[in-house]
Amino acid sequence: MQKNLYAYAWDFAYEGLDTVLERIKAWGIDGIAMAVTYHAGKFILPHNPRHRVYFPEDGTAYFIPDDSCYPGPIKPVPASFVQSNNMLADVADGCKRFGLKLTAWTVCMHNTRLGYMHPEITVQNVYGDRYPYCLCPAQPQAAEYVLGLISDLASNYDLDTIFLEALGYMGFPHGFHHEFYGIRLNTCHEALLGLCFCDACSDRARQSGIDIERTAQIARENLMPIFTSDTESDGCDLLDLVDKYPDLAEFLKMRSVVALDLLSEVRRIADGNDVKVDYFGPSPYSRALPEGTDTARAAAIADHYVIPVGSPDPGAAQDDIEHAKSLMPSEKIIISINMGMNSIPDRENFREKMALLQKHNLAGCNLYNYSILPFERLDWIKE
């Protein structure tokens, strides 16, 4: 049963590589999952000697890219503090010295920097609006970029695992800086606003025999009430729409095939370099469907399927694990536990969630994360 701890490159850069790895080893952690590509954020760092509030550069990489892996126009942009110091190579060497496994935590299609640089390959909603925070996995250049990223990481660094986040489509809710709307959306509205109708998705739909124009009309018809009515309503239900409209159902299935095809290519590259692949995806069916995730098939391709555990209620985590076990063997499942105070109110809550690992015979857990937690809370891991 493996225990990994998430960490960021700035932890090693500002606290010292050996200092951080020695602490992590002392907590009984088996390995680290270091973010090698990441997005913007606003982080409070309780124990960082350089920063208390930190804003990482949006959409950057924490390694020096090998240009030969990126034949197309889209390439990773290294963060400024790693351009003269290949942080991932240093961490890989350090992990080997300390006997820790190294996972490359790789955020794939979620990259606002690259989205603004290449808007033509981003997700396009039913109204023609582009979402710069999400590259579309059906776009050949976006897929080529991700596969180059995997090839670069797997062939040039001593990794145990590549952990894939945002490999496929992202939903509409994002936490973009800043989000403003004065209407209320339910999960169905969010799902419809998250559908991509770019040229690549539309072409692929037509090739699959889907009436893409009718599918777009269905989306617009079911979104119209939220724009024209001031009356709060539960509105549409995605599963009802899927049952009612075969073209919409087939379109959602097509999206999952796009993501699965890409995952299969990632797996092929990783296998060629003796690197494992873990897939981070939603657990509840209601979330997996609009995001284009066929949970069971994704788990069959990847070494592990990682499900998030963010609710403070251990019962919710129990339900998500039970749902995942209905789709895959328990030894395929890793739970990603957010150790922040909003998710883990106290030590006993942490014990209850960790107990689920043995109760369900899971493969392990990823703990979030070294950077943002005080040492007092991180010390709980030693138990």
N, C-alpha and C positions, 0 to 999 in steps of 0.2 A: 504494500500500500504506500504509494509515493505521495510526499507532501512537497509542493513547490510554493515559493513565495514570489509574488510579483515585485519587480523593482524597475527603476528607471535609470537611464544613463547618468542623469544629473546627480543621483545618489552617489555613484562611484566617483564622478568627477569632483564633487565638492566635499565628500566625507572621507574619501580615500578608498581605493579598491580593496586592499587587504583588511582594512578596518571593518568595512561592510561585510565582506565574506566571512570574516572570523565571527562576527556577531550571528550571522545567519546559520553558520555551522553549529554554533553553541546552542541555538534554539532547537536543534534536532531536525532541521529542514534537510531534505534530500537534494533539492536543486532550486535554481532560480529561473523565473520566466522574465527575461529582460525585454522591454519594449524596444524593438529595433526600427519600427516605423510608428509614428504616433501623431496625434492631432493636437489642436489647441486645448488649453485648459487654464484654470486658475487654482493653484495648489497651495494649501497651507502645509508647510513642512516643519513639524514639531522639533526635529533634532538636526536639521541641516545647519552647518556652521556658517554658510554663506547667505542663505535666503530663508526668510520666514514665509513670504508669499512669493510664489514663482509662476511665471507665465512662459511655458515652453513655446518655441517657434512652431507655428502651425504646419502640419503636413510634412515633417522632415524625417530624415533617416539618421540613425545613430551608429552608422558604419560608413566606410568609404566604398562607394559603389564601384564594381568592376564594369567598366563601360562595355566590355565585350558581351555582357549578358543582356544588353538592352539595344537590340537592333533598330527599334522604332524611335519615334520622337519623344516618348515619355520615359523619363528616368527619375530615380529618387534624388531628392535634394538633401544633402547632408546638413545637419544642424551646425551652426557656426562653430560651436566649441569642440566638434569632433573632426573638422576638416583637416586639422593638422595632427590628429591623434585618433587612430582607429579604435574607438572605445569598445566595440564588440570583440575585436581581436584581443584586447587587453583582458576583458572579462572572461573570454574563453580560456585564456592561459591561466587566469586566477582560479577559475572553477576547477581546472585540472589539478592545480596545486593543492586545493582544499578538499578535493574529493567530492565536488558537487556537480550534479548534472546541469546542463545549460539548455534552456528552451528559448528559441527566438520567437517572442511574442510579436506577431506580424499583423498589423492593421492593413488590410488590403485595399478594398474599393473606397473606403472612407478617407478621403484626402482632399480637403478644401483648397489647399495650395495648388495641387495639380488640377483640380476642377476649374479654378479660375484661369489657369494657364491654358487649359484645353477644354473649353465649355462644350465643344461639339461631341464629346464622348461622355457627358454626364447624363444622369437620369433626367428625362423630360416628361412632365406630367400631362394629363389629358388636355390641358389648356395651352400647352406649348411652353410652359415655364420650366426653366432649368434649375436643378438642385446641385449647386456647386460642391456640396459636401459629399456627394456620392458619384463615383465613376460607375458607368453602367457595365455590368459584366458581359452583356451581349455584344458590346462594342469590341471589335477585334484588337484595336490598339490598347484598350484598357486591359483586356485579357493578356495580351502580349507583355504589358508592363508587369502584371502580377506574376506571370510565369518566369519572367526575367528575374524578378525579385527572389523567387523561390530558388531558382538555379544559382543565383549569386550567393545566397545564404548557405544553401546546402553544400555547394562545392568549395567554398572558400573559408568556411569556419567549422570548428570542431563542435558540432551541435549534437545533442541527443534527440531533440524534437523541434519541429516547427509548429507553432500554435497559431492557427488561422482565425483571425477576427474579421468580420465584415467581408467575407469572401464573395458573397452574393449581393442581392439587393438589400438596401436598407429601407426601413419604413419611413413614414412621414415625420413622426415625432423624433426630434433630434437633440434639442437643447442648443439650438443655434444662437449665436450672440447678435442681437437679442431677438426673442420671438414675441410678436405682438399679434393677437387676434381677439376680436370682441364677440366671437361666436363660439358655441360649444360643439366640439366634435366627439362623436363616439368612436369606438374602435373600427366600425365599418367605414365611416367617413375617412378616418386616417388611412385605412387600407386602400381605399379608392384613390386618395390623393397621393399615395405612395407608388401607384402603378406607373411603370415607365412605358411611354409610347414613342420613344425615339425611333429613328429610321432603322436601327439594327433590330430592335424588339419587334417593330411592325413588320419588317421583312421576314423575320423568323416565324412570326405568327402566321403570315400568309402562306409560307412554305409548309406549315403544319396544318393547313386547311382551316385556319381560324378566321372568322370574319372580324378583322381588327376594327373596321369602321363601326360595326354594330357593338363591339365590346366597348369602344370609346363612348358611344352614345349611351350605353347602359350606365357607365361610370358618371357621365354628366347628368343624366336624368336623376340618379340617386344622390348626387351632390347638390343639385339645384335647391332643394328645400332649405338647406342651411344658409344659403345666400339670399333667399327671398322671404323667409318667415322669421318673425320675431318671437315665435312660440317655441319654448323648449320642448323637444321631442326626442324619444329614443331613436326615431328614424329607422334607417336600414339596418339589416343584420347580414353580415357577409355570408354566413353559411346558408341563409335563406336565398340569397342572390345566386350562390353557386348552384343550389338545387334548381333554381328557376331558369337560369341562363346557361346553356351548355357551352357557348362560346367563352363566357367569362371563366367557367370551370376549366376549360382546356387552356385558356391563356395563363391561368395561375399554375397549372401543371407544367406548361412550357417554361415558365420562369424557373421552376425547380430543376428542370432538365439543364437549363443554362448553367446554373450553379453547380450541379452535379458533374457536368462535363468538365468544368474548370477544376473542380476538386479532384477528379480522376487524373487530370494532367498534372496537378500538383503532386499527387501520390506517386505518379510514374517518375517524376524528377527526383522526389525525395528517396524513393526506393533505390534509384540508381546511385545515390550517395549514402546509403545506409542510415537514413534519418527518418524518425517516426513523424507522423502527422496527427495532430489533435485538432478537432474542429469545434469552434465555439458557436453554438447556435441556440435558438429559443427552444424551450421545452413544451409549453402548452401549445396545443394544436392551433388555437385561435391566433397565436403569434407566428407560428411557423408558416402557416398558409400564405398570408400576405407578403411575408418576406422571401417567399420562394424557397423554402427549406423543406425538403422531404427528409424528415428526421431519421427514419429507419434506413433509408438508402445512404444518407450521409454517414451514418454510424457504420454501415457495412464497408464503406470505402476507407474511412479514417481509422487510425489505431484507437482513438478515444473520441467520444462525444462529450463536450464540456458544457454543463448546464449552470446558469447563474443562480445563486442563492443570495438574494438581496433583502427579502422580507424579514422583519424581526420575528415573525411567527414560525417556529420550527415545524408546525403542521403544514404550512405552505410548502416548505422544502420537502417534507415527506411526500406531499401530493405530487410535486414535480418529479421526484425520484421514481415514484410508483408509475407515473405516466411514461417516463423514459424507459423503465424496465419492461413495460408492455410492448416496446418497440425494438429493444436491443438487449443483449446479455448484460448483467450487472457489471461484469468485469470490463465492459466497454465505457462505463460511465465515470467521469470525473466531475465533482461539484466544485464550482468556483464560489468561494465564500467571501463576501464583503465583510471585513472585520471592523468597519467604521461604526461609530456609536449609534448612528441612525438604524443600522441593520443588526448590530449585536449590542443590545442595551446593557448587558452585564456578563460576568464570567460564566454564570450558569447557562445562559443562553448559548454561549460559545460551546460549552461542553455538550449540550443537547445536540447541536448541529454536527459537531465532530463525531458524536456517537452514531450518527446515521451512516458513517462510513463502514463501520464494522457490522452494524445491523443489516445493511443491504449488500455487504461484501463488494463494495465499490473499488474501482482501481485506485482512487486517491482523491486528493483535493488540491486546488490552487487557492492560496490565501492572498487577499487584496488588502493593503499592500504595504511594503516596507516604507515607502516614501512618506506617506501621509499619517501614519499612526505613531503615537507616543510609545517609547520603549516599555512603559509599564504594561500596555496592552499587548505589545508584541511578545512580552515575556510569557503570556499565557500559552504560547505555542509549546513551550518546554514540557507542559503536562502531557 
